[in-house]
Structure formats: C-alpha cells, structure tokens
C-alpha cells in the first residue's frame, strides 16, 4: 500500500548504515534510523564519521577533523574515498540530491588533485 511505500522511502533516505569498525575496515551490520544522528547532513569533506558499537548496542559519532564554533556537523553518506562521479551517482540514486559541498565544487585542477589523493589513499587500505 502507499503508506508502506512512503515509510520505506523515508527509512531508506534517513537510515544510517551500521558498521562495526575494525581498524580501517567496517563490517556492515544493517541499517537504522536514529532521532539525532539521522539529522546530520552530508558533505564529501565531512567533519564526523559514525559507526556502531555492538558491545554497547549504540551508534557513535566521532569527530574526524577540527570543527569550528558554529560550523555544521557533517558526515559523508558514501565511502568518502570514492571519486566524485561515483559519489554523485550514489547520492542521486539513494538520497535524491546533488551534492554542493566544497569538494564537489572544486575547479578542474583542484578536483584532479583531490581525486588523485583519494585514489592514493584507497591504495593504502
């Protein structure tokens, strides 16, 4: 029915992927909607990352770079090491928006350097 379809759409749009982190790799456990964490907006240059602590059965949000006073808390909804085209595709298909963060609006030369760094980091995994 339409209510179920709407609810599934809301779930898929707002759900956080639950990963149990083990050093640099994360094992996907499922997905859930959290009252506050699900309100965090997206950026390809996030200042927080979330994971799921199975031992405490709770989601955790951790700061991954300095956050200035008044700066919005932002997480990356995709794997941040993906190239821009891949991130764009996922964000459009799963969340129905086009990212307008500082990384997605880099000029050609700056974007090429950013993409190169992401490829190099991916090689280190």
N, CA, C and O of each residue as an XYZ file, in Angstrom:
500
protein
N       0.829     -1.179      0.000
C       0.000      0.000      0.000
C       0.872      1.240      0.000
O       2.081      1.150      0.214
N       0.270      2.401     -0.239
C       1.033      3.647     -0.369
C       1.746      4.042      0.917
O       2.851      4.582      0.871
N       1.122      3.779      2.064
C       1.749      4.098      3.344
C       3.031      3.323      3.553
O       4.023      3.874      4.031
N       3.019      2.042      3.199
C       4.219      1.218      3.330
C       5.321      1.711      2.409
O       6.487      1.762      2.799
N       4.952      2.077      1.179
C       5.927      2.582      0.215
C       6.549      3.873      0.723
O       7.762      4.059      0.633
N       5.718      4.767      1.257
C       6.210      6.042      1.803
C       7.147      5.775      2.976
O       8.224      6.366      3.058
N       6.747      4.890      3.882
C       7.583      4.585      5.044
C       8.913      3.977      4.648
O       9.942      4.307      5.239
N       8.914      3.097      3.662
C      10.172      2.516      3.185
C      11.059      3.592      2.565
O      12.275      3.581      2.757
N      10.454      4.525      1.820
C      11.213      5.630      1.247
C      11.845      6.486      2.331
O      13.013      6.862      2.227
N      11.083      6.792      3.367
C      11.613      7.570      4.491
C      12.743      6.817      5.193
O      13.754      7.409      5.572
N      12.562      5.518      5.361
C      13.602      4.718      6.007
C      14.885      4.743      5.183
O      15.961      5.010      5.718
N      14.776      4.467      3.887
C      15.976      4.411      3.034
C      16.676      5.757      2.944
O      17.902      5.808      2.844
N      15.923      6.839      2.978
C      16.509      8.172      2.879
C      17.194      8.583      4.178
O      18.193      9.301      4.141
N      16.683      8.149      5.313
C      17.184      8.611      6.608
C      17.993      7.586      7.395
O      18.569      7.920      8.430
N      18.043      6.357      6.923
C      18.737      5.304      7.664
C      20.248      5.476      7.606
O      20.809      5.906      6.599
N      20.873      5.135      8.687
C      22.326      5.129      8.809
C      22.780      3.677      8.654
O      22.239      2.778      9.297
N      23.768      3.460      7.803
C      24.330      2.119      7.674
C      25.131      1.817      8.933
O      26.005      2.590      9.325
N      24.831      0.706      9.553
C      25.524      0.309     10.777
C      26.736     -0.526     10.408
O      26.619     -1.582      9.785
N      27.919     -0.025     10.809
C      29.163     -0.740     10.553
C      29.875     -0.966     11.866
O      29.965     -0.067     12.703
N      30.372     -2.153     12.038
C      31.230     -2.451     13.178
C      32.648     -2.203     12.698
O      33.147     -2.925     11.835
N      33.299     -1.194     13.244
C      34.627     -0.817     12.777
C      35.698     -1.714     13.380
O      35.680     -2.021     14.572
N      36.627     -2.125     12.529
C      37.771     -2.925     12.940
C      38.984     -2.329     12.256
O      39.306     -2.684     11.122
N      39.649     -1.432     12.940
C      40.761     -0.662     12.392
C      40.270      0.157     11.212
O      39.507      1.102     11.415
N      40.675     -0.162      9.981
C      40.256      0.652      8.837
C      39.089      0.048      8.068
O      38.539      0.692      7.174
N      38.712     -1.162      8.398
C      37.616     -1.822      7.677
C      36.375     -1.880      8.545
O      36.461     -1.975      9.770
N      35.220     -1.824      7.896
C      33.974     -1.913      8.637
C      33.101     -3.020      8.077
O      32.957     -3.154      6.862
N      32.528     -3.803      8.955
C      31.622     -4.871      8.558
C      30.207     -4.330      8.678
O      29.816     -3.867      9.750
N      29.430     -4.378      7.598
C      28.068     -3.856      7.606
C      27.165     -4.796      8.397
O      27.106     -5.998      8.141
N      26.462     -4.208      9.368
C      25.572     -4.972     10.233
C      24.105     -4.807      9.851
O      23.284     -5.672     10.156
N      23.774     -3.719      9.196
C      22.386     -3.416      8.845
C      22.205     -1.922      8.728
O      23.149     -1.203      8.400
N      20.989     -1.443      8.995
C      20.696     -0.014      8.933
C      19.631      0.320      9.962
O      18.826     -0.530     10.341
N      19.636      1.584     10.414
C      18.658      2.038     11.396
C      18.490      3.546     11.284
O      19.355      4.240     10.748
N      17.376      4.042     11.790
C      17.125      5.478     11.863
C      17.274      5.882     13.325
O      16.686      5.266     14.213
N      18.062      6.918     13.563
C      18.284      7.430     14.913
C      17.728      8.851     15.001
O      17.869      9.618     14.049
N      17.103      9.218     16.115
C      16.442     10.523     16.225
C      17.356     11.721     15.984
O      16.910     12.722     15.423
N      18.613     11.647     16.389
C      19.505     12.795     16.194
C      20.533     12.560     15.088
O      20.762     13.445     14.264
N      21.146     11.395     15.061
C      22.194     11.126     14.070
C      21.639     11.223     12.648
O      22.334     11.682     11.741
N      20.409     10.800     12.453
C      19.814     10.840     11.118
C      19.586     12.266     10.621
O      19.266     12.466      9.449
N      19.748     13.262     11.501
C      19.594     14.669     11.109
C      20.888     15.277     10.573
O      20.878     16.396     10.059
N      21.994     14.557     10.687
C      23.290     15.078     10.224
C      23.304     15.123      8.700
O      23.009     14.129      8.036
N      23.649     16.279      8.158
C      23.705     16.459      6.702
C      24.993     15.900      6.119
O      25.925     15.539      6.838
N      25.015     15.839      4.781
C      26.116     15.245      4.026
C      27.130     16.282      3.557
O      26.791     17.432      3.277
N      28.368     15.845      3.479
C      29.441     16.562      2.791
C      30.479     15.536      2.364
O      30.709     14.546      3.058
N      31.103     15.779      1.218
C      32.200     14.912      0.769
C      33.495     15.265      1.509
O      34.517     14.602      1.333
N      33.441     16.319      2.342
C      34.543     16.710      3.231
C      33.978     16.737      4.653
O      33.847     17.806      5.249
N      33.642     15.562      5.200
C      32.955     15.507      6.495
C      33.846     15.911      7.666
O      35.073     15.908      7.563
N      33.206     16.258      8.778
C      33.962     16.519      9.999
C      33.644     15.481     11.078
O      34.242     15.500     12.153
N      32.702     14.574     10.793
C      32.402     13.462     11.690
C      32.216     12.176     10.880
O      31.974     12.204      9.673
N      32.338     11.068     11.577
C      32.035      9.751     10.991
C      31.240      8.990     12.033
O      31.422      9.186     13.234
N      30.355      8.118     11.566
C      29.588      7.314     12.520
C      29.911      5.846     12.346
O      30.300      5.388     11.272
N      29.736      5.126     13.435
C      29.907      3.681     13.425
C      28.966      3.113     14.482
O      28.297      3.864     15.192
N      28.917      1.810     14.582
C      28.027      1.165     15.533
C      28.850      0.333     16.496
O      29.649     -0.504     16.075
N      28.661      0.559     17.782
C      29.358     -0.180     18.825
C      28.456     -1.332     19.252
O      27.495     -1.134     19.995
N      28.767     -2.526     18.781
C      27.930     -3.692     19.093
C      27.930     -4.012     20.574
O      26.903     -4.422     21.115
N      29.064     -3.832     21.243
C      29.162     -4.137     22.668
C      28.196     -3.300     23.492
O      27.596     -3.797     24.445
N      28.044     -2.024     23.127
C      27.132     -1.141     23.849
C      25.789     -1.001     23.141
O      24.873     -0.358     23.653
N      25.677     -1.612     21.953
C      24.448     -1.565     21.165
C      23.985     -0.136     20.903
O      22.821      0.210     21.103
N      24.957      0.702     20.437
C      24.609      2.097     20.151
C      25.480      2.649     19.038
O      26.605      2.206     18.809
N      24.919      3.625     18.362
C      25.657      4.309     17.307
C      26.572      5.352     17.942
O      26.251      5.930     18.980
N      27.712      5.579     17.303
C      28.664      6.575     17.783
C      28.995      7.540     16.660
O      29.151      7.136     15.507
N      29.100      8.807     16.998
C      29.536      9.834     16.058
C      30.860     10.350     16.596
O      30.953     10.774     17.749
N      31.882     10.311     15.752
C      33.216     10.732     16.180
C      33.733     11.853     15.286
O      33.550     11.834     14.069
N      34.368     12.806     15.901
C      34.960     13.931     15.177
C      36.199     13.420     14.442
O      37.032     12.729     15.029
N      36.320     13.765     13.144
C      37.478     13.308     12.363
C      38.361     14.460     11.896
O      39.433     14.235     11.334
N      37.918     15.682     12.125
C      38.755     16.863     11.899
C      38.217     17.969     12.787
O      37.093     17.887     13.282
N      39.010     18.991     12.985
C      38.593     20.076     13.863
C      37.292     20.710     13.357
O      37.113     20.923     12.158
N      36.401     21.002     14.291
C      35.129     21.653     13.965
C      35.139     23.033     14.614
O      35.267     23.157     15.832
N      35.005     24.054     13.796
C      34.988     25.422     14.305
C      33.657     25.720     14.987
O      32.638     25.099     14.685
N      33.680     26.666     15.900
C      32.450     27.082     16.562
C      31.451     27.562     15.508
O      31.791     28.373     14.646
N      30.236     27.062     15.583
C      29.186     27.444     14.643
C      29.179     26.654     13.341
O      28.246     26.784     12.548
N      30.212     25.830     13.106
C      30.280     25.017     11.886
C      29.281     23.865     11.963
O      29.115     23.246     13.015
N      28.630     23.588     10.860
C      27.668     22.489     10.813
C      28.385     21.148     10.938
O      29.473     20.963     10.392
N      27.773     20.226     11.652
C      28.289     18.862     11.761
C      27.866     18.122     10.497
O      26.683     18.085     10.157
N      28.842     17.530      9.800
C      28.599     16.893      8.506
C      29.255     15.522      8.433
O      30.389     15.338      8.876
N      28.537     14.578      7.875
C      29.049     13.222      7.662
C      29.009     12.923      6.167
O      28.273     13.572      5.424
N      29.782     11.963      5.732
C      29.749     11.552      4.331
C      28.831     10.343      4.208
O      29.063      9.313      4.842
N      27.785     10.470      3.391
C      26.797      9.402      3.232
C      27.314      8.254      2.370
O      26.700      7.188      2.325
N      28.430      8.462      1.690
C      29.024      7.427      0.839
C      30.407      7.097      1.394
O      30.824      7.660      2.406
N      31.102      6.203      0.744
C      32.504      5.991      1.071
C      33.245      7.253      0.631
O      33.255      7.557     -0.562
N      33.862      7.994      1.542
C      34.495      9.261      1.170
C      35.682      9.111      0.226
O      36.155     10.098     -0.339
N      36.165      7.887      0.052
C      37.304      7.685     -0.848
C      36.891      7.465     -2.299
O      37.743      7.387     -3.183
N      35.599      7.364     -2.543
C      35.129      7.218     -3.926
C      35.399      8.497     -4.714
O      35.492      9.584     -4.144
N      35.522      8.351     -6.016
C      35.696      9.505     -6.890
C      34.380     10.277     -6.981
O      33.316      9.724     -6.703
N      34.450     11.564     -7.372
C      33.262     12.428     -7.375
C      32.121     11.831     -8.180
O      30.980     11.841     -7.716
N      32.388     11.320     -9.356
C      31.319     10.764    -10.205
C      30.601      9.612     -9.502
O      29.381      9.482     -9.600
N      31.361      8.780     -8.795
C      30.760      7.651     -8.073
C      29.921      8.144     -6.894
O      28.821      7.647     -6.655
N      30.453      9.134     -6.157
C      29.697      9.694     -5.029
C      28.407     10.348     -5.533
O      27.338     10.163     -4.951
N      28.521     11.114     -6.617
C      27.346     11.777     -7.216
C      26.256     10.775     -7.569
O      25.080     10.989     -7.274
N      26.657      9.691     -8.196
C      25.710      8.662     -8.633
C      24.961      8.057     -7.443
O      23.741      7.900     -7.485
N      25.698      7.720     -6.386
C      25.082      7.133     -5.196
C      24.148      8.128     -4.522
O      23.029      7.775     -4.149
N      24.600      9.370     -4.364
C      23.775     10.373     -3.688
C      22.487     10.651     -4.456
O      21.424     10.821     -3.858
N      22.586     10.697     -5.775
C      21.395     10.961     -6.588
C      20.433      9.780     -6.541
O      19.226      9.972     -6.395
N      20.951      8.566     -6.663
C      20.054      7.407     -6.712
C      19.479      7.037     -5.339
O      18.309      6.666     -5.248
N      20.273      7.130     -4.283
C      19.788      6.718     -2.966
C      19.108      7.839     -2.186
O      18.112      7.607     -1.500
N      19.650      9.065     -2.293
C      19.146     10.164     -1.466
C      18.441     11.257     -2.271
O      17.861     12.181     -1.700
N      18.497     11.146     -3.592
C      17.809     12.072     -4.488
C      18.264     13.526     -4.342
O      17.442     14.443     -4.326
N      19.579     13.729     -4.234
C      20.100     15.100     -4.267
C      21.475     15.116     -4.916
O      22.155     14.094     -5.017
N      21.859     16.306     -5.352
C      23.181     16.531     -5.935
C      23.979     17.309     -4.900
O      23.541     18.361     -4.435
N      25.126     16.802     -4.546
C      25.951     17.428     -3.522
C      26.500     18.766     -4.005
O      26.943     18.899     -5.145
N      26.462     19.754     -3.110
C      27.024     21.062     -3.446
C      28.080     21.485     -2.423
O      28.255     22.671     -2.142
N      28.782     20.485     -1.871
C      29.809     20.786     -0.875
C      31.050     21.395     -1.539
O      31.154     21.462     -2.764
N      31.973     21.831     -0.701
C      33.189     22.479     -1.197
C      34.009     21.571     -2.106
O      34.637     22.060     -3.046
N      34.021     20.272     -1.854
C      34.797     19.338     -2.666
C      34.173     19.178     -4.051
O      34.885     19.141     -5.054
N      32.855     19.085     -4.105
C      32.176     18.889     -5.389
C      32.235     20.125     -6.282
O      31.967     20.040     -7.480
N      32.585     21.276     -5.697
C      32.683     22.493     -6.488
C      34.125     22.939     -6.709
O      34.378     24.102     -7.022
N      35.068     22.012     -6.545
C      36.465     22.339     -6.821
C      36.658     22.603     -8.301
O      35.963     22.028     -9.138
N      37.606     23.475     -8.623
C      37.932     23.748    -10.023
C      38.614     22.521    -10.624
O      38.992     21.600     -9.901
N      38.766     22.513    -11.926
C      39.322     21.353    -12.630
C      40.648     20.877    -12.044
O      40.814     19.689    -11.769
N      41.592     21.798    -11.852
C      42.915     21.423    -11.358
C      42.844     20.941     -9.908
O      43.463     19.937     -9.557
N      42.096     21.648     -9.073
C      41.956     21.256     -7.668
C      41.208     19.934     -7.547
O      41.549     19.099     -6.710
N      40.191     19.744     -8.380
C      39.435     18.490     -8.358
C      40.335     17.326     -8.763
O      40.288     16.262     -8.146
N      41.153     17.521     -9.795
C      42.067     16.464    -10.242
C      43.015     16.067     -9.110
O      43.278     14.881     -8.909
N      43.527     17.049     -8.372
C      44.423     16.770     -7.243
C      43.678     16.028     -6.136
O      44.213     15.081     -5.559
N      42.458     16.447     -5.837
C      41.645     15.801     -4.810
C      41.354     14.345     -5.187
O      41.466     13.449     -4.350
N      40.985     14.117     -6.436
C      40.693     12.764     -6.909
C      41.948     11.886     -6.846
O      41.874     10.707     -6.501
N      43.097     12.473     -7.182
C      44.368     11.743     -7.128
C      44.665     11.312     -5.689
O      45.067     10.173     -5.448
N      44.467     12.225     -4.738
C      44.707     11.892     -3.332
C      43.764     10.789     -2.850
O      44.177      9.901     -2.104
N      42.504     10.843     -3.273
C      41.543      9.796     -2.887
C      41.971      8.436     -3.453
O      41.848      7.414     -2.778
N      42.474      8.430     -4.695
C      42.951      7.159     -5.284
C      44.163      6.640     -4.512
O      44.275      5.440     -4.265
N      45.071      7.543     -4.131
C      46.259      7.123     -3.383
C      45.880      6.563     -2.025
O      46.428      5.545     -1.602
N      44.942      7.217     -1.330
C      44.501      6.729     -0.017
C      43.847      5.371     -0.170
O      44.065      4.483      0.654
N      43.046      5.197     -1.213
C      42.390      3.919     -1.453
C      43.430      2.811     -1.632
O      43.215      1.679     -1.197
N      44.545      3.134     -2.265
C      45.619      2.159     -2.457
C      46.286      1.755     -1.161
O      46.900      0.689     -1.095
N      46.183      2.575     -0.131
C      46.799      2.264      1.154
C      45.959      1.324      2.009
O      46.475      0.723      2.951
N      44.676      1.190      1.695
C      43.781      0.383      2.517
C      44.234     -1.074      2.578
O      43.589     -1.894      3.232
